[in-house]
């Protein structure tokens, strides 16, 4: 592969991964990164070997990569203002970086790098770096802090000195550069702008204005129109408030948790309910469970133990494409109860998946690469109802089930009742993936370079830390507590609270851990639990159930028809409302209908969790979006993923229909 200047390197080799790890740890540019983040960054490094006198890049070339000298030496050369004289301003040796500014800005190179003696360098492509920053913003902040310190130290340098030249070379005397090279102030401004662009959250004012206008219109219409027959004025106003926030939810104009708080505000100010009832969901054991599980998931992820387990899984996979895809999907199911956020599980595995695909010899966007990506999507993301804690949405759905059946649904009963449906769905969807995406025979051999990359990541992680061991044992203890609930009778929320206490006492949970928690979802969760209470007290749930029963009443007599139509209805809802909100809303509306027809409300909740998370279009599923972004859109196209989306939907309907006889034997129908 040619380098930026068109001069090809002597060869591409992998050096000693332990030596690479030592070099990376001593680079001050990465001094602000923890070992887990540094290991993730190292997955993007490309070892390259150059012969003496080769040119790695030339002054004026586009700055698109960062380099670290692993062995040998390189010279930094700058051309004077006349463009006639090129001067060597510094020689860089093992462990010294160059081209740092390229990570944050694509300004042209202000110096040439030429090889003095045969050398090996580690190359970090800017695009790969930006992808990592999207998942780990701390990388950009740490590197920006180092660069900012360097740039500040350069303020005393003459104005004609290039920031990038100094950054690359750090010469002891001013280095002449040609006209047009960025000054120190320009380089500093470029770095600041780049970091700001990474950190800034895009604000969609157009969507916000539309959502606000729609909310005002709905409120105005709702307060002037008489309540429908059979609905009290209080219940009608409560429904109007809910309808008013739906445009913002559909348009993604505001955070879901904030919308939930605004809904509670509207209820209280309009006299629909009291503040204590509007916020009653925050005083439940279910809300405690969700918050504690979110904290535990963030803590376990930060220790790096899940990253370590994923690396070991990747390293020991066997059996060709079938074995690899099956192992990845099963690994996601095993991690499910320990990391109850499907999107987080995808984010954990996505960066490694790209390296794995390359190491296994699959070309980007080939059938094999797309197949492995789809296996990860199903195992880590879409199969979110295998256990009660496989997704926070499952916990939320369990919390909004009717009160008379809520107590019978725990970790074990959820797993057992859902087993026939989940088993058929998993086997059917994975079978389709293995059949549709199986690559032709004769693929290339695994890349030794990528195999070394995995070794480097393990070396940077080092021996298992105390925090990892504590997190691992607490995770095992948490699952044990959930499984043995029928024996000890302790609510899972309090089991999780004890686990949080242990992690806090052992200093695994820190202030940074709490900052990493998805509090937006926690707020939404509390309000949605309150939604069920408000609907119940106002009679709105009975009115909605009656209207839905009028449409689906005839279907309820046929168990198979009911579950099939329910799945199709959830697919339709997923085009309008995101999974996390759609599943509990469908459960609240249809659980009473199912109960009145002799169908356990759990079945409605189970199907809603799965069917409301379709990905026919990318925007429908947060897990799909996380996989697409986490792999840099390099492994598959949406056209390739469409086959899996259709298969997942078809097998959802088939699994629901085939599970009816088993559910009947279980007494759920």
Buried (B, 14 or more C-beta within 10 A) or exposed (E): EEBBBEBEBBEBEBBBBEBBBEBBBEBEBBEBBBBBBBBBBBBBBBBBBBBEEBBBBBBBBEBBBBBBBBBBBBBBBBBEEEEEEBEBBBBBEBBBBBBBBBBBBEBBBBBBBBBBBBBBBBBBBBEBBBBBBBBBEEBBBBBBBBBBEBBEEBEEBEEBBBBBBBBBBBBEEBBBBBEEBBBBEBBBBBBBEBBEEBEEEEEEEEBBEBBBEBBEEBBEEBEEEEBEEEBEEBBBBBBBBBBBBBBBBBBEBBBBBBBBBBBBEBBBEBEBBEEEBBBBBBEBBBBBBBBBBBBBBBBBBBBBBBBBBBBEBBBEBEEBBEEBBBBBBBBBBEBBBBBBBBBBBBBBBBBBBBBBBBBBBBBBBBBBBBBBBBBBBBBBBBBBBBBBBBBBBBBBBBBBBBEEBBEEBBBBBBBEBBBBBBBBBBEBBBEBBBEBBBBEEEBEEBBEBBBBBBBBBBBBBEEBBEBBBBBBEBBEBBBEBBBBBEEEEBBBBBBBBBBBEBBBEBEBBBEEBBEBBBBBBBBBBBBBBBBBBBBBBBBBBBBBBBBBBEEBEEBBEEBBBBBBBBBBBBBEBBEEBBBBBBBBBBBBBBBBBBBBBEBBBBBBBBBBBBBBBBBBEEEBBBBBBBBBBBBBBBBBEBEBBEBBBEBBBEBBBBBBBBBBEBBEEBEBB
